[in-house]
């Protein structure tokens, strides 16, 4: 029973926090895209593509992949000593791969955002 309490604590302290945080990131990305597109149909590109839309879309995809990865934790067995083939596939592709691709989406979005920063916007007094 001690191990089942540890698994329950792990479920609530790690996995559920990851899922809740991912849902919040998806919601934030959705609202950002709705603001850029002026529509709740955020997957329909605006008439004029902008850097803001590209960044928002990359963040939406990245946060959605983080949610998929977080949900992948729910199908893994808590005992990692002997993984079945499907559990290994979920661990590698459903969790690690989607976290990696989601992180890449956030990173690319941040790099694309630099184009919106003009030298006039940067204040030398803050350095």
N, C-alpha and C positions, 0 to 999 in steps of 0.2 A: 504493500500500500504506500510505502514511502516513495517508491519510484513513480507510482501513479500520481501522487501529489506533486512530484517534481515535473512530471509531464504536463499536468494541469497548469502549474505555475508557468512553465515554458509556453504553453498555449496562450495564456492571457498576457504575460509580460513581454513576450517576443512576437509571436505570430499575430495575435490580434492587434497589437500596436502597429505592426507592419502593415496589416490589411487596412486598418483605420487611417493610418497616415497616407497610404497609397490612394484610398478613396478621396481623401482631402486634396491630394495633389491632382487627381483627375478632375475634381470639381473646379479647382483653381484654374487649371488649363482650359477647361470648358468655358469658364467665365471670361478668361482672357481672349479666347477665340471669338466668343460671342461679341465682345467689345470691339474687336478688330473688324469682324464681318458685319456687325450691326444686325445679327440674326442668330436665332437659336439653332439653326441648321448649320452647325459649325464645319461640317465636312464638305459643304458646298463652297468652293472657292469664291472669293469676292470678285467683282467685275475687274478690279485692278489689283494684281498681286503685289503685295508689299513685303518688306523685310519683317515687319511686325507679324504678318500672317504666317510667314515661313517659320519664324521663331516660335510663335504660338502653336503651330501645328507640330513642330518637333517636340515641344514640351508636352503636348497632349499625347503624342505617340509614346514618348519616354515614360510619362507617368502611367499610361495604360499598361505598358510592359512591366513596370514596377508592380502594378496591381496583379497582373498575371503571375509574376514571380512570387509575390506574397501568398497568393492562393495556392500555389504549388506546394508550399509548406504543409498544407492541410492533408495532402495525400501521401506524404512521406511517413514511413514508420519511424517512431521515436527512437527505436533501437537501431543505431547505424552500423552495428557490427556485421550483420549479414543482410545485404540489400538484394532484393529480388531485381531481376532485369528491368521491370517497369519502374521500380522505385529509383534505380540508377538513372534511367532515362528522364524521369521527372526531375531528379536532382540536377542533372547536367543540363538538360534542354529547357525544362519548365522553370527552373529557378535561376541557375547561374547564367545561362545564355541570355535569358530575357532581362536579367539585371544588367548584364554587360551591354546589350544593344540599347536598353533604355538609358544607361549612363552615357553611351556614345551620342544618343539623340540630344540629351541635355548639353553635352560638351559642344556639339556642332551648333546647336542653337545659341550658345553663349558666344562662340566664335563669330557667327553671323551677326549677332547683336553689335559687335564692335563697329560694323559699318555705319551704324546709326549715331555713333559718338563722333562729334566734330571736335577739332582741337579747341574751338572757342568754348565748348562746354566744359572742358577740363580746367579746373582752377589750380594754378600753380601755388597759391598760398596754402593749400591744404597739404602739400607734400612735406 
